């Protein structure tokens, strides 16, 4: 596991916790939730590319 992969894994876990905290609030901020979800998805996509290489769209090649 590379250092970058490890850091991204830690960031993903921190974002997951932030998402849980924001969701648990009495009135969650929709913009904050959206920002956390987008960042978490970016991290997940980056981890996938690091693990498996770039993904090709269905039907390409």
Buried (B, 14 or more C-beta within 10 A) or exposed (E): EEEEEEEBEEBBEEBEEBBEEBEEEEEEEEEBBEBBEEBBEBBEEBBEEEEEEEEEEEEEE
